[in-house]
Amino acid sequence: MRTQVAIVGPAGLLSYILHLQGIESMVLEKISRDDVEVII
């Protein structure tokens, strides 16, 4: 079985944890990629 998840908002850690469990995810942000990279 294949599981996919869409995450809305700042959820980089959750996305990483899902990845470790073999679950694909996509994070949708309201802010630009440059702004996200500044945060992390």
N, CA, C and O atoms as a CHARMM CRD file, in Angstrom:
* protein
*
  160
    1    1 MET  N      0.84100  -1.17200   0.00000 PROA 1      0.00000
    2    1 MET  CA     0.00000   0.00000   0.00000 PROA 1      0.00000
    3    1 MET  C      0.88800   1.23800   0.00000 PROA 1      0.00000
    4    1 MET  O      1.92900   1.26200   0.65700 PROA 1      0.00000
    5    2 ARG  N      0.48200   2.25000  -0.72700 PROA 2      0.00000
    6    2 ARG  CA     1.24800   3.48800  -0.82400 PROA 2      0.00000
    7    2 ARG  C      0.43500   4.61200  -0.19300 PROA 2      0.00000
    8    2 ARG  O     -0.74100   4.79000  -0.51000 PROA 2      0.00000
    9    3 THR  N      1.06100   5.36300   0.69500 PROA 3      0.00000
   10    3 THR  CA     0.37900   6.45400   1.37800 PROA 3      0.00000
   11    3 THR  C      1.01200   7.76600   0.97400 PROA 3      0.00000
   12    3 THR  O      2.23700   7.89000   0.95100 PROA 3      0.00000
   13    4 GLN  N      0.18300   8.74800   0.65300 PROA 4      0.00000
   14    4 GLN  CA     0.66400  10.08000   0.33100 PROA 4      0.00000
   15    4 GLN  C     -0.07300  11.07000   1.22100 PROA 4      0.00000
   16    4 GLN  O     -1.25300  10.89000   1.52300 PROA 4      0.00000
   17    5 VAL  N      0.63100  12.11700   1.63800 PROA 5      0.00000
   18    5 VAL  CA     0.06700  13.10900   2.54200 PROA 5      0.00000
   19    5 VAL  C      0.37200  14.49800   2.01000 PROA 5      0.00000
   20    5 VAL  O      1.47800  14.75500   1.53600 PROA 5      0.00000
   21    6 ALA  N     -0.60600  15.39900   2.08700 PROA 6      0.00000
   22    6 ALA  CA    -0.37800  16.80900   1.78400 PROA 6      0.00000
   23    6 ALA  C     -0.47000  17.57700   3.09400 PROA 6      0.00000
   24    6 ALA  O     -1.43200  17.41600   3.84500 PROA 6      0.00000
   25    7 ILE  N      0.52400  18.41000   3.37000 PROA 7      0.00000
   26    7 ILE  CA     0.58800  19.17000   4.61100 PROA 7      0.00000
   27    7 ILE  C      0.50000  20.64400   4.24900 PROA 7      0.00000
   28    7 ILE  O      1.26200  21.12500   3.41000 PROA 7      0.00000
   29    8 VAL  N     -0.41600  21.35700   4.87000 PROA 8      0.00000
   30    8 VAL  CA    -0.56900  22.78800   4.60800 PROA 8      0.00000
   31    8 VAL  C      0.01700  23.54800   5.78000 PROA 8      0.00000
   32    8 VAL  O     -0.39500  23.36400   6.92600 PROA 8      0.00000
   33    9 GLY  N      0.99000  24.41100   5.48200 PROA 9      0.00000
   34    9 GLY  CA     1.59500  25.21700   6.53300 PROA 9      0.00000
   35    9 GLY  C      3.00700  24.76100   6.86300 PROA 9      0.00000
   36    9 GLY  O      3.54900  23.85900   6.22500 PROA 9      0.00000
   37   10 PRO  N      3.59100  25.39600   7.86600 PROA 10     0.00000
   38   10 PRO  CA     4.97900  25.07700   8.23000 PROA 10     0.00000
   39   10 PRO  C      5.06000  23.72100   8.92400 PROA 10     0.00000
   40   10 PRO  O      4.68300  23.58600  10.08800 PROA 10     0.00000
   41   11 ALA  N      5.54600  22.73700   8.21400 PROA 11     0.00000
   42   11 ALA  CA     5.54800  21.38400   8.77700 PROA 11     0.00000
   43   11 ALA  C      6.76800  20.58800   8.32800 PROA 11     0.00000
   44   11 ALA  O      6.66900  19.39400   8.04600 PROA 11     0.00000
   45   12 GLY  N      7.90100  21.24600   8.26400 PROA 12     0.00000
   46   12 GLY  CA     9.11400  20.56200   7.81800 PROA 12     0.00000
   47   12 GLY  C      9.47300  19.36200   8.66500 PROA 12     0.00000
   48   12 GLY  O      9.87300  18.32800   8.12800 PROA 12     0.00000
   49   13 LEU  N      9.34000  19.47300   9.98000 PROA 13     0.00000
   50   13 LEU  CA     9.67100  18.35800  10.86300 PROA 13     0.00000
   51   13 LEU  C      8.71100  17.20100  10.65600 PROA 13     0.00000
   52   13 LEU  O      9.13800  16.04800  10.58900 PROA 13     0.00000
   53   14 LEU  N      7.42600  17.48900  10.55400 PROA 14     0.00000
   54   14 LEU  CA     6.44000  16.43300  10.31200 PROA 14     0.00000
   55   14 LEU  C      6.72300  15.73700   8.99000 PROA 14     0.00000
   56   14 LEU  O      6.63600  14.51300   8.90500 PROA 14     0.00000
   57   15 SER  N      7.05700  16.49600   7.97000 PROA 15     0.00000
   58   15 SER  CA     7.38500  15.91700   6.67100 PROA 15     0.00000
   59   15 SER  C      8.59500  14.99500   6.78100 PROA 15     0.00000
   60   15 SER  O      8.61800  13.92900   6.16600 PROA 15     0.00000
   61   16 TYR  N      9.58600  15.39000   7.54700 PROA 16     0.00000
   62   16 TYR  CA    10.79300  14.57600   7.73600 PROA 16     0.00000
   63   16 TYR  C     10.45900  13.27300   8.47300 PROA 16     0.00000
   64   16 TYR  O     10.94500  12.20700   8.09300 PROA 16     0.00000
   65   17 ILE  N      9.64700  13.35100   9.50500 PROA 17     0.00000
   66   17 ILE  CA     9.25800  12.15500  10.25800 PROA 17     0.00000
   67   17 ILE  C      8.48000  11.19100   9.35700 PROA 17     0.00000
   68   17 ILE  O      8.70700   9.98200   9.39400 PROA 17     0.00000
   69   18 LEU  N      7.56700  11.73000   8.55400 PROA 18     0.00000
   70   18 LEU  CA     6.82600  10.87800   7.62900 PROA 18     0.00000
   71   18 LEU  C      7.77300  10.21100   6.64000 PROA 18     0.00000
   72   18 LEU  O      7.61500   9.03100   6.32600 PROA 18     0.00000
   73   19 HSD  N      8.75400  10.95700   6.14900 PROA 19     0.00000
   74   19 HSD  CA     9.74600  10.40900   5.21700 PROA 19     0.00000
   75   19 HSD  C     10.49400   9.23300   5.84800 PROA 19     0.00000
   76   19 HSD  O     10.73100   8.22100   5.18800 PROA 19     0.00000
   77   20 LEU  N     10.86000   9.36600   7.10700 PROA 20     0.00000
   78   20 LEU  CA    11.56100   8.28000   7.79500 PROA 20     0.00000
   79   20 LEU  C     10.70600   7.01700   7.88700 PROA 20     0.00000
   80   20 LEU  O     11.23100   5.90600   7.96400 PROA 20     0.00000
   81   21 GLN  N      9.38500   7.19800   7.87800 PROA 21     0.00000
   82   21 GLN  CA     8.46100   6.06100   7.94000 PROA 21     0.00000
   83   21 GLN  C      8.07000   5.55300   6.54900 PROA 21     0.00000
   84   21 GLN  O      7.25400   4.64000   6.42100 PROA 21     0.00000
   85   22 GLY  N      8.66200   6.15400   5.50700 PROA 22     0.00000
   86   22 GLY  CA     8.38400   5.71900   4.14800 PROA 22     0.00000
   87   22 GLY  C      7.10300   6.29700   3.56600 PROA 22     0.00000
   88   22 GLY  O      6.56200   5.76200   2.59800 PROA 22     0.00000
   89   23 ILE  N      6.61600   7.38600   4.15100 PROA 23     0.00000
   90   23 ILE  CA     5.38300   8.01300   3.69700 PROA 23     0.00000
   91   23 ILE  C      5.72100   9.28200   2.91900 PROA 23     0.00000
   92   23 ILE  O      6.38600  10.18200   3.43200 PROA 23     0.00000
   93   24 GLU  N      5.25500   9.33800   1.67800 PROA 24     0.00000
   94   24 GLU  CA     5.50100  10.51700   0.84600 PROA 24     0.00000
   95   24 GLU  C      4.63300  11.66700   1.33300 PROA 24     0.00000
   96   24 GLU  O      3.49700  11.45700   1.75700 PROA 24     0.00000
   97   25 SER  N      5.16500  12.87600   1.27400 PROA 25     0.00000
   98   25 SER  CA     4.37300  14.04300   1.66700 PROA 25     0.00000
   99   25 SER  C      4.75500  15.23500   0.81000 PROA 25     0.00000
  100   25 SER  O      5.82800  15.27800   0.20800 PROA 25     0.00000
  101   26 MET  N      3.85200  16.19800   0.77300 PROA 26     0.00000
  102   26 MET  CA     4.07900  17.44800   0.06300 PROA 26     0.00000
  103   26 MET  C      3.65500  18.56500   1.00600 PROA 26     0.00000
  104   26 MET  O      2.54500  18.54400   1.53600 PROA 26     0.00000
  105   27 VAL  N      4.52900  19.53600   1.21600 PROA 27     0.00000
  106   27 VAL  CA     4.23000  20.65700   2.10300 PROA 27     0.00000
  107   27 VAL  C      3.86300  21.86600   1.24200 PROA 27     0.00000
  108   27 VAL  O      4.62700  22.27000   0.36600 PROA 27     0.00000
  109   28 LEU  N      2.69800  22.43300   1.49800 PROA 28     0.00000
  110   28 LEU  CA     2.24100  23.62600   0.77900 PROA 28     0.00000
  111   28 LEU  C      2.36400  24.82300   1.71100 PROA 28     0.00000
  112   28 LEU  O      1.78800  24.82700   2.79900 PROA 28     0.00000
  113   29 GLU  N      3.10500  25.82700   1.29400 PROA 29     0.00000
  114   29 GLU  CA     3.34300  27.01800   2.11400 PROA 29     0.00000
  115   29 GLU  C      2.68600  28.24100   1.49600 PROA 29     0.00000
  116   29 GLU  O      2.53700  28.32700   0.27700 PROA 29     0.00000
  117   30 LYS  N      2.29300  29.18600   2.34200 PROA 30     0.00000
  118   30 LYS  CA     1.75600  30.45700   1.85700 PROA 30     0.00000
  119   30 LYS  C      2.87800  31.42300   1.50700 PROA 30     0.00000
  120   30 LYS  O      2.69000  32.33300   0.69900 PROA 30     0.00000
  121   31 ILE  N      4.04200  31.22900   2.11200 PROA 31     0.00000
  122   31 ILE  CA     5.15600  32.15100   1.88800 PROA 31     0.00000
  123   31 ILE  C      6.09900  31.57300   0.83000 PROA 31     0.00000
  124   31 ILE  O      6.01400  30.39400   0.48700 PROA 31     0.00000
  125   32 SER  N      6.98100  32.40000   0.33000 PROA 32     0.00000
  126   32 SER  CA     7.87900  31.97300  -0.73900 PROA 32     0.00000
  127   32 SER  C      8.94600  31.00600  -0.22700 PROA 32     0.00000
  128   32 SER  O      9.20600  30.92500   0.97400 PROA 32     0.00000
  129   33 ARG  N      9.54900  30.28400  -1.14700 PROA 33     0.00000
  130   33 ARG  CA    10.61900  29.34500  -0.80500 PROA 33     0.00000
  131   33 ARG  C     11.78100  30.07300  -0.11600 PROA 33     0.00000
  132   33 ARG  O     12.35200  29.56000   0.84600 PROA 33     0.00000
  133   34 ASP  N     12.12500  31.26600  -0.61100 PROA 34     0.00000
  134   34 ASP  CA    13.21700  32.03500  -0.01000 PROA 34     0.00000
  135   34 ASP  C     12.91100  32.34700   1.45500 PROA 34     0.00000
  136   34 ASP  O     13.79100  32.25200   2.31000 PROA 34     0.00000
  137   35 ASP  N     11.67000  32.71800   1.73900 PROA 35     0.00000
  138   35 ASP  CA    11.28600  33.01600   3.12400 PROA 35     0.00000
  139   35 ASP  C     11.36600  31.77100   4.00900 PROA 35     0.00000
  140   35 ASP  O     11.79200  31.84800   5.16100 PROA 35     0.00000
  141   36 VAL  N     10.95400  30.63000   3.46400 PROA 36     0.00000
  142   36 VAL  CA    11.02500  29.37600   4.21900 PROA 36     0.00000
  143   36 VAL  C     12.47300  29.03700   4.52200 PROA 36     0.00000
  144   36 VAL  O     12.79200  28.64700   5.64500 PROA 36     0.00000
  145   37 GLU  N     13.35500  29.17900   3.54000 PROA 37     0.00000
  146   37 GLU  CA    14.75800  28.85700   3.74400 PROA 37     0.00000
  147   37 GLU  C     15.40500  29.76600   4.77800 PROA 37     0.00000
  148   37 GLU  O     16.32000  29.33300   5.47900 PROA 37     0.00000
  149   38 VAL  N     14.96000  31.00100   4.89300 PROA 38     0.00000
  150   38 VAL  CA    15.48300  31.90600   5.91000 PROA 38     0.00000
  151   38 VAL  C     15.07700  31.41000   7.30400 PROA 38     0.00000
  152   38 VAL  O     15.85600  31.50400   8.25300 PROA 38     0.00000
  153   39 ILE  N     13.85700  30.88500   7.41800 PROA 39     0.00000
  154   39 ILE  CA    13.36300  30.38300   8.70300 PROA 39     0.00000
  155   39 ILE  C     14.17600  29.19100   9.16500 PROA 39     0.00000
  156   39 ILE  O     14.52300  29.08800  10.34200 PROA 39     0.00000
  157   40 ILE  N     14.48700  28.27500   8.22900 PROA 40     0.00000
  158   40 ILE  CA    15.24500  27.09000   8.62800 PROA 40     0.00000
  159   40 ILE  C     16.70300  27.37000   8.46500 PROA 40     0.00000
  160   40 ILE  O     17.53300  26.50500   8.74500 PROA 40     0.00000
